[in-house]
Amino acid sequence: MLETLFKLREHGTDVKTEVLAGFTTFLTMAYIIFVNPAILSETGMDFKAVFVATCIAAALGSAVMGLVANYPIALAPGMGLNAYFTFSVVKGMGVSWEVALGAVFLSGLIFIFVSLFRVREAIVNAIPHALKLSISAGVGLFLAIIALKNAGLVVGHPATLVTLGNVHDPKVLLAAFGFLLIVALEYRKITGGVILGILAVTVLAIALGYQKFDGVVSMPPSIAPTFLKMDIEGALTAGLLGVVFVFFFVDLFDTTGTLIGVSHRAGLLDSQGRLPRLKRALLADSSAIVAGAALGTSSCTAYIESAAGTAVGGRTGLTAVVVAILFLAALFLSPLAGAVPAFATAPALLYVAVLMARGLAEIDWNDLTESAPAVITALAMPFTFSIADGIAFGFISYAGLKLLAGRGRDLSPAVVIIAVLWIVKFALF
């Protein structure tokens, strides 16, 4: 049955290899079951319900990716998108988390539409390469400032806006140790370095009396506080249309980049460098977004950590199905998830930020009309505390600089339209 479903021999693999790859991928991305509820609960959402929604959404998305698209790529609520959901939309704009979930749901429907009618390629190809790289890096920097804030390393200051926190605070020191530990473990290629770092800081916090411990295993908590609570009507207001666009836009590039990157490393691209069954893979991702919003979590996306599984031989959807099973098993770890403090997940956020910031290295720094908008995009996200505003400033500055520099021919109609729409939004809304 497995051979029929996943064509194991055709891909040069076997059940044992695929199961090992699934375990490896799960361990590298399992931190999301601790980090996602911690971030989304700051909106007022029930921590335990978000924990359940995270596990089920990741299981559904990974299972569909494996069974329908037959790729060894796992899905889960995306880092960066959950931060945008919490800090930009709910806290920044003052809307309810129910309305924000409605925006996520609508972005998933749009994603399904563009996946079905091949609009994705036209959108992706129209966006300048420098902006794609800077959006990823900017989201990373946005995560970094959230991580430093949660760790207590950066605090508010009335004169300088931000300043150094209390470095004598044991919690701050534990967070700093956690970051160093995660980086060291990842450098040494130790599988699950991120989750091991989170758990190490949590154990130390419990041992030192800074965190309460209620056990490891229990029956899954209720998902009722978040299930089907999205407010779609509220998300259709003019002020939220830009939010829907950003959810869709960021996830589109995140998913496309991850699919191509992981597939390239695994040798799954065809002779022309294209991804077979791309439509199915994108439908798996977009359906996971819709299902996740219904369950009660921010947008799901393909995880670059899937490359860890392909590195040990994962080549088919069986790897993703194993990941899905493990996420379902993780439903019984809710007491452990509740015991993880914010200063233990902060090091993981900062590590993800480091990985995402490396996109800036690929920008053409010799062309100021490319590099300047890229830097503006990346810096605006953390300094305005808004991913959406960073993207807006990036498009506006890119189009404006190209026109003023006499390089208008470099602009695609899509970039000009998006830039004008952002200007209209700032002017009228």
C-alpha positions as CSV (number, residue, x, y, z in Angstrom):
1,M,0.0,0.0,0.0
2,L,2.8,2.4,0.9
3,E,4.6,1.7,-2.4
4,T,1.4,2.4,-4.3
5,L,0.8,5.6,-2.4
6,F,4.3,7.1,-2.3
7,K,6.2,5.3,-5.1
8,L,9.1,4.5,-2.7
9,R,11.3,2.5,-5.1
10,E,10.9,5.1,-7.9
11,H,12.3,7.7,-5.5
12,G,15.1,5.4,-4.3
13,T,14.0,5.1,-0.7
14,D,12.2,2.7,1.7
15,V,9.9,2.8,4.7
16,K,12.7,2.8,7.3
17,T,14.4,5.8,5.7
18,E,11.2,7.8,5.4
19,V,10.2,7.2,9.0
20,L,13.6,8.3,10.2
21,A,13.3,11.4,8.0
22,G,9.9,12.1,9.4
23,F,11.2,11.9,13.0
24,T,14.1,14.2,12.1
25,T,11.9,16.8,10.5
26,F,9.5,16.8,13.5
27,L,12.3,17.2,16.0
28,T,13.7,20.3,14.1
29,M,10.3,22.0,14.0
30,A,8.6,20.8,17.2
31,Y,9.4,24.1,18.8
32,I,6.3,25.5,17.1
33,I,4.0,23.7,19.6
34,F,5.6,25.8,22.4
35,V,6.3,29.0,20.5
36,N,3.0,29.5,18.6
37,P,0.6,29.3,21.6
38,A,3.0,31.6,23.5
39,I,2.8,34.3,20.8
40,L,-0.9,34.0,19.9
41,S,-2.0,33.9,23.6
42,E,-0.8,37.5,23.9
43,T,-3.9,38.4,21.9
44,G,-6.2,37.0,24.5
45,M,-6.6,33.6,22.8
46,D,-6.7,30.6,25.1
47,F,-3.2,29.1,25.3
48,K,-4.3,25.5,25.5
49,A,-6.8,25.8,22.7
50,V,-4.1,27.4,20.4
51,F,-1.8,24.5,21.4
52,V,-4.4,22.0,20.2
53,A,-5.1,24.1,17.0
54,T,-1.3,24.3,16.3
55,C,-0.9,20.5,16.5
56,I,-4.0,19.6,14.5
57,A,-3.3,22.3,11.8
58,A,0.3,21.1,11.4
59,A,-0.9,17.4,11.2
60,L,-3.6,18.2,8.6
61,G,-1.3,20.3,6.5
62,S,1.6,17.8,6.6
63,A,-0.8,14.9,5.9
64,V,-2.3,16.6,2.8
65,M,1.1,17.5,1.5
66,G,2.3,13.9,1.9
67,L,-0.8,12.2,0.6
68,V,-1.9,14.5,-2.2
69,A,1.4,16.1,-3.4
70,N,3.8,13.3,-2.3
71,Y,6.5,15.7,-1.1
72,P,8.6,15.2,2.1
73,I,7.7,18.7,3.2
74,A,6.0,19.4,6.6
75,L,3.6,22.3,7.3
76,A,2.8,24.2,10.5
77,P,1.8,27.7,11.6
78,G,4.5,30.0,10.3
79,M,6.9,32.0,12.3
80,G,6.7,35.7,11.4
81,L,3.1,35.3,10.3
82,N,2.1,34.5,13.9
83,A,4.0,37.6,15.1
84,Y,2.3,39.7,12.5
85,F,-1.1,38.3,13.6
86,T,-0.4,39.2,17.2
87,F,1.7,42.4,17.3
88,S,0.7,44.1,14.0
89,V,-2.9,43.2,13.5
90,V,-4.4,42.5,17.0
91,K,-2.3,44.7,19.2
92,G,-1.2,47.2,16.6
93,M,-4.5,47.8,14.8
94,G,-6.7,47.1,17.8
95,V,-8.9,44.5,16.1
96,S,-10.1,41.4,17.8
97,W,-8.3,38.1,17.4
98,E,-11.6,36.7,15.9
99,V,-11.4,39.3,13.1
100,A,-7.7,38.5,12.6
101,L,-8.6,34.8,12.2
102,G,-11.2,35.9,9.6
103,A,-8.4,37.7,7.7
104,V,-6.3,34.5,7.8
105,F,-9.2,32.5,6.5
106,L,-9.8,34.9,3.6
107,S,-6.1,34.9,2.7
108,G,-6.3,31.1,2.5
109,L,-9.2,31.2,0.1
110,I,-7.3,33.7,-2.1
111,F,-4.3,31.3,-2.0
112,I,-6.5,28.4,-3.2
113,F,-7.8,30.6,-6.0
114,V,-4.3,31.6,-7.3
115,S,-3.1,28.0,-6.9
116,L,-6.0,26.7,-9.0
117,F,-5.7,29.2,-11.8
118,R,-1.9,29.5,-12.0
119,V,-1.9,33.2,-11.0
120,R,0.9,32.4,-8.5
121,E,3.6,32.4,-11.1
122,A,2.6,35.7,-12.5
123,I,2.6,37.3,-9.0
124,V,5.9,35.8,-7.9
125,N,7.7,36.7,-11.1
126,A,6.4,40.3,-11.0
127,I,8.0,41.1,-7.6
128,P,11.6,42.3,-7.7
129,H,14.1,39.8,-6.3
130,A,15.6,42.4,-3.9
131,L,12.2,42.9,-2.3
132,K,11.6,39.2,-1.9
133,L,14.9,38.9,-0.1
134,S,14.3,41.9,2.1
135,I,10.8,40.9,3.1
136,S,12.2,37.6,4.5
137,A,15.1,39.4,6.2
138,G,12.7,42.1,7.6
139,V,10.4,39.4,9.1
140,G,13.5,38.0,10.7
141,L,14.5,41.3,12.2
142,F,10.9,41.7,13.4
143,L,11.1,38.4,15.2
144,A,14.5,39.4,16.6
145,I,13.1,42.5,18.4
146,I,10.2,40.4,19.8
147,A,12.7,37.8,21.0
148,L,14.9,40.4,22.7
149,K,11.8,42.0,24.3
150,N,10.5,38.6,25.6
151,A,13.9,37.8,26.9
152,G,14.1,41.1,28.8
153,L,17.3,42.0,27.0
154,V,15.6,45.0,25.4
155,V,13.1,47.2,27.3
156,G,11.3,50.5,26.6
157,H,12.8,53.8,27.4
158,P,11.1,57.3,27.3
159,A,14.2,59.1,25.9
160,T,15.8,56.5,23.6
161,L,12.7,54.4,22.8
162,V,14.6,51.2,23.7
163,T,17.5,50.4,25.9
164,L,19.4,47.4,27.5
165,G,17.4,45.4,30.0
166,N,18.5,44.2,33.4
167,V,21.4,41.9,32.7
168,H,21.5,40.8,36.4
169,D,18.0,39.2,36.0
170,P,18.4,35.4,36.1
171,K,15.7,35.1,33.4
172,V,17.6,37.4,31.1
173,L,20.7,35.3,31.6
174,L,18.8,32.1,31.0
175,A,17.5,33.4,27.7
176,A,21.0,34.4,26.6
177,F,22.3,31.0,27.5
178,G,19.5,29.4,25.6
179,F,20.3,31.3,22.4
180,L,24.0,30.3,22.7
181,L,23.1,26.7,23.3
182,I,20.7,26.5,20.3
183,V,23.3,28.0,18.0
184,A,26.0,25.7,19.2
185,L,23.8,22.6,18.9
186,E,22.7,23.6,15.4
187,Y,26.3,24.3,14.4
188,R,27.3,20.8,15.5
189,K,24.4,19.4,13.4
190,I,22.6,17.9,16.4
191,T,19.1,17.1,15.4
192,G,16.4,19.0,17.3
193,G,18.9,21.6,18.6
194,V,16.1,24.3,18.8
195,I,13.7,22.1,20.8
196,L,16.6,20.9,23.0
197,G,17.5,24.5,23.8
198,I,14.0,25.5,24.7
199,L,13.6,22.4,27.0
200,A,17.0,23.1,28.6
201,V,16.1,26.6,29.6
202,T,12.7,25.4,30.8
203,V,14.2,22.7,33.0
204,L,16.6,25.3,34.5
205,A,13.8,27.7,35.1
206,I,11.8,25.1,36.9
207,A,14.8,23.9,38.9
208,L,15.6,27.5,40.0
209,G,11.9,28.2,40.9
210,Y,11.1,30.7,38.2
211,Q,8.5,28.5,36.5
212,K,5.8,26.2,37.7
213,F,5.7,22.5,36.5
214,D,2.5,20.5,36.2
215,G,3.7,17.4,34.5
216,V,4.4,16.3,30.9
217,V,1.5,14.2,29.6
218,S,-2.3,14.6,29.9
219,M,-5.4,14.2,27.7
220,P,-5.6,17.0,25.1
221,P,-7.3,20.2,26.3
222,S,-10.5,21.5,24.6
223,I,-10.2,23.4,21.3
224,A,-13.6,25.0,21.8
225,P,-12.4,28.5,22.8
226,T,-10.9,29.0,19.3
227,F,-12.7,26.6,17.1
228,L,-14.7,28.3,14.3
229,K,-14.4,31.6,16.1
230,M,-13.1,33.5,13.0
231,D,-15.1,36.7,12.1
232,I,-15.1,36.7,8.3
233,E,-17.6,39.6,8.0
234,G,-15.4,41.8,10.2
235,A,-12.3,41.0,8.1
236,L,-14.0,42.2,5.0
237,T,-14.0,45.8,6.1
238,A,-11.8,48.3,4.1
239,G,-9.2,48.6,6.9
240,L,-8.6,44.9,7.0
241,L,-8.2,44.2,3.3
242,G,-4.6,45.2,3.5
243,V,-4.1,42.7,6.3
244,V,-5.6,39.9,4.2
245,F,-3.2,40.9,1.4
246,V,-0.2,40.8,3.7
247,F,-1.1,37.4,5.1
248,F,-1.5,36.1,1.5
249,F,1.6,37.9,0.2
250,V,4.0,36.8,2.9
251,D,2.8,33.2,2.9
252,L,3.0,33.0,-0.9
253,F,6.7,33.8,-1.0
254,D,7.5,31.9,2.1
255,T,5.8,28.7,0.7
256,T,7.2,29.0,-2.8
257,G,10.7,29.6,-1.5
258,T,10.6,26.7,0.9
259,L,9.1,24.3,-1.7
260,I,11.8,25.1,-4.2
261,G,14.6,25.3,-1.7
262,V,13.9,21.9,0.0
263,S,13.1,20.2,-3.3
264,H,16.3,21.4,-4.8
265,R,18.4,20.0,-1.9
266,A,16.5,16.7,-2.2
267,G,17.0,16.5,-6.0
268,L,13.2,16.5,-6.6
269,L,13.2,19.3,-9.3
270,D,12.8,18.2,-12.9
271,S,15.5,18.7,-15.6
272,Q,14.3,22.3,-16.2
273,G,14.5,23.2,-12.5
274,R,10.8,23.2,-12.1
275,L,8.8,21.5,-9.3
276,P,6.5,18.7,-10.5
277,R,3.1,18.6,-8.8
278,L,3.5,22.3,-7.7
279,K,-0.2,22.9,-8.0
280,R,-1.0,20.1,-5.5
281,A,1.7,21.3,-3.1
282,L,0.3,24.8,-3.1
283,L,-3.2,23.5,-2.6
284,A,-2.0,21.6,0.4
285,D,-0.5,24.7,1.8
286,S,-3.6,26.9,1.1
287,S,-6.0,24.3,2.5
288,A,-3.9,24.2,5.7
289,I,-4.3,28.0,6.1
290,V,-8.1,27.7,5.8
291,A,-8.2,24.7,8.2
292,G,-5.9,26.4,10.6
293,A,-8.0,29.6,10.8
294,A,-11.1,27.5,11.4
295,L,-9.2,25.6,14.2
296,G,-7.9,28.8,15.8
297,T,-4.3,29.6,14.6
298,S,-2.5,31.9,12.3
299,S,-1.4,31.0,8.8
300,C,0.3,27.6,8.1
301,T,3.2,27.4,5.7
302,A,5.8,24.9,4.5
303,Y,8.7,24.6,6.9
304,I,12.3,25.0,5.7
305,E,13.2,22.6,8.6
306,S,11.9,19.9,6.2
307,A,15.4,20.0,4.7
308,A,16.6,18.2,7.8
309,G,14.5,15.2,6.9
310,T,15.6,15.2,3.2
311,A,19.2,15.3,4.4
312,V,18.8,11.9,6.0
313,G,17.0,10.5,2.9
314,G,13.4,11.6,3.0
315,R,12.1,11.7,-0.6
316,T,8.4,11.1,-0.6
317,G,5.2,12.1,1.1
318,L,5.6,9.3,3.7
319,T,8.0,11.6,5.5
320,A,5.4,14.3,5.8
321,V,2.8,11.7,6.9
322,V,5.1,10.6,9.7
323,V,5.5,14.2,10.8
324,A,1.6,14.5,10.8
325,I,1.3,11.5,13.1
326,L,3.9,12.9,15.5
327,F,2.1,16.2,15.7
328,L,-1.1,14.3,16.7
329,A,0.9,12.5,19.3
330,A,2.2,15.9,20.6
331,L,-1.4,16.7,21.6
332,F,-0.9,14.8,24.8
333,L,2.0,17.1,25.8
334,S,-0.1,20.2,26.8
335,P,1.2,20.3,30.4
336,L,4.8,20.5,29.1
337,A,3.8,23.2,26.6
338,G,2.2,25.3,29.4
339,A,5.4,25.0,31.5
340,V,7.6,26.7,28.8
341,P,8.1,30.4,29.8
342,A,8.5,33.3,27.3
343,F,12.1,33.7,28.1
344,A,12.7,30.0,27.0
345,T,11.0,30.5,23.6
346,A,12.7,33.8,23.0
347,P,16.1,32.1,22.1
348,A,14.3,30.1,19.4
349,L,12.7,33.2,17.9
350,L,16.1,34.9,17.8
351,Y,17.7,31.9,16.2
352,V,15.0,31.9,13.5
353,A,15.7,35.6,13.0
354,V,19.4,34.9,12.4
355,L,18.5,32.4,9.6
356,M,16.0,34.7,7.9
357,A,18.3,37.7,8.0
358,R,20.9,36.0,5.7
359,G,18.7,36.9,2.7
360,L,20.3,40.4,2.8
361,A,23.6,38.9,1.7
362,E,22.2,38.1,-1.8
363,I,21.1,41.7,-2.6
364,D,23.0,43.6,-5.3
365,W,24.7,46.2,-3.1
366,N,26.3,47.9,-6.1
367,D,22.9,49.1,-7.3
368,L,21.4,51.6,-4.9
369,T,18.0,51.5,-6.6
370,E,17.9,47.8,-5.5
371,S,19.7,47.9,-2.1
372,A,18.2,51.1,-0.7
373,P,14.5,49.8,-0.9
374,A,15.7,46.5,0.4
375,V,17.2,48.0,3.5
376,I,14.2,50.3,4.0
377,T,11.9,47.3,3.9
378,A,14.0,45.2,6.3
379,L,14.5,48.1,8.8
380,A,10.9,49.4,8.7
381,M,9.4,46.1,9.9
382,P,11.1,46.1,13.4
383,F,11.2,49.9,13.8
384,T,7.5,50.4,12.9
385,F,6.7,47.1,14.6
386,S,4.7,46.1,11.5
387,I,5.4,43.7,8.7
388,A,2.8,45.3,6.6
389,D,4.3,48.8,6.9
390,G,7.7,47.4,6.0
391,I,6.3,45.8,2.8
392,A,4.5,49.1,2.0
393,F,7.6,51.3,2.4
394,G,9.6,48.8,0.4
395,F,7.3,48.9,-2.6
396,I,6.8,52.7,-2.5
397,S,10.5,53.4,-2.2
398,Y,11.4,50.9,-4.9
399,A,9.0,52.4,-7.4
400,G,9.9,56.0,-6.4
401,L,13.7,55.4,-6.6
402,K,13.5,53.7,-10.0
403,L,11.4,56.5,-11.5
404,L,13.6,59.3,-10.0
405,A,16.8,57.5,-11.1
406,G,15.5,57.2,-14.7
407,R,15.1,53.4,-14.4
408,G,11.4,53.3,-14.9
409,R,11.8,50.5,-17.5
410,D,12.8,48.2,-14.6
411,L,9.4,48.5,-13.0
412,S,6.7,45.9,-13.8
413,P,3.1,47.0,-13.8
414,A,2.4,44.9,-10.8
415,V,5.0,46.8,-8.7
416,V,3.6,50.2,-9.7
417,I,0.0,49.1,-8.9
418,I,1.0,47.7,-5.5
419,A,3.0,50.9,-4.7
420,V,0.1,53.1,-5.7
421,L,-2.4,51.0,-3.6
422,W,-0.2,51.4,-0.5
423,I,0.0,55.1,-1.1
424,V,-3.8,55.3,-1.3
425,K,-4.1,53.2,1.9
426,F,-1.8,55.6,3.8
427,A,-3.5,58.7,2.4
428,L,-7.2,57.6,2.9
429,F,-7.4,54.9,5.6
